[in-house]
Amino acid sequence: MVLNTVTVGTAVTPAVVQTFINHYLNRKPLHQKPTAHISYDEGLHLIRKFLVYASHHTVEEIQRFTSQWVPHPHWVKVDEIAIPAAQIADGAAHIQEQLGAHGVEKIGGKTWWQWRRPGSELKAEWIEMREDYNERKSREGESKRVMLYVHGGAYFFGSTDEHRYQMQRHARKLKARVFAPRYRLSPQFPFPCGILDCLAAYLYLLTVQDPTTIVLAGDSAGGGMVLSMLVIMRDRGIPLPAGAILISPWVDLTHSFPSVAEDNPLDYIPPYGFLQRPSPAWPPPNADDLRAINEGLIKDLAKKDHAILPQRNDRDAVQGFHVDNNPPPGIQNDNAANGTNHDSSVPKTNTVPGSGRELSIMVDGKLIQIKDQIQMYTTNDLISHPLVSPALQPSLGGLPPLLILTGGGEMLRDEQIYVAHKAANPSQYPPGDAYLDEAKRAEIEKWKPTDVQLQVWDDLCHVAPTLSFTRPAKYMYRSIAQFGAWALAKAQKTEIEILDDDDVSVISRSSESDHSRDFAND
């Protein structure tokens, strides 16, 4: 069945009806939970059902569905522009410098990730409330409030159209212009394609705006990219924005934090992650297939001589990993988390991704080797790269003020809380020794702590502002606008007015003392 509005509506309607009935028949367990509100309860189950339904469709189908054209209301002004080639080239140069020669070699070279489909430009949207636009033009002044917003979608789906309602609400609450790049999506355009597009969008903004007038924001995968962008800006000497807002950021693609493996009934992300029906885009050849290709056996495969292929059973091929019940004697875990050093003569498992090495780990005396690519965003040997998983950066110090919003019921909460503390106190949260060389170890003390405000919203799901019609989302939008106004006022040394529901609040840099009490610098 095709994936469109009608089929999705048909698929989720039973879940909506069932949730409505269960909500009023079993209200006691929902007491003092966000699901006590019918709108939130319905929204949570609707997204959960959609993700399950979407898993029966291909990557290409869900990309098409979430990138459909969505009209905007007449009270919202939307303008689309193309990012100039000069800023894209500058962004590529900065990324190459950040990766270094070894990093460029590891991702496969300098050029493939700069390629675009013929006739395809990097586009971005300006989103602004028309009333604010008219007021700004009457003053004949440039906007002093710009939010560069990077949408989420697990790096492989979503669009500015799908997220526009959220972005126009941010624009209304902050009385700002929102700038949203249409970055390339994986798996067709894996790391570092997306981060190049978003960095180029920021470099373009610097040609028309002062950095003190810009705040960055992103949700989920977008939040992770924003954090990686900030590290590149810091290290390459690019002017930093006034602040950044990370909404449920996905910052650890290795899935190494406990909450990912726990039961999370208050979240809508499937416990098994994102699975899609196979297609030309996904999944790619697994480790055994790639080994056969590298050894030149693909020529024989074309002749249907399967006898020469590496032997594996059907179960391994389906589940994507191999279990060795009789591993070599003395095998040990190479645990990067605690930096333990083992005797080099003793065989180790590989929990630290590396080029040409299969991921493996000992579980209950059995050696498990991962064969399939885990994430669509990048290959297994790059999921621990600090620009892919910024939780593994040597230091998150030296960044502009950060607001990190986390749902207490979401499965990614541990990594989000961790990066908040890591940024606020870099020396206390270094990565394991396996991720550090001497140069990276020196970075830990190089950067001063970042001002961080961490907000953990009790029992809320991943990226709760998605449920924009609910009461919790209303308060999150308000909090985001208040922090954005404070960061802009602090950077510009001025006062800024924002909408607080139907009233106007004045936020100034003198509010810094109030916010400082909430900074996670201890």
Order of alpha helices (4+ residues) and beta strands (2+ residues): alpha-alpha-alpha-beta-alpha-beta-alpha-beta-alpha-beta-alpha-beta-alpha-beta-alpha-alpha-alpha-beta-beta-beta-beta-alpha-alpha-beta-alpha-beta-beta-alpha
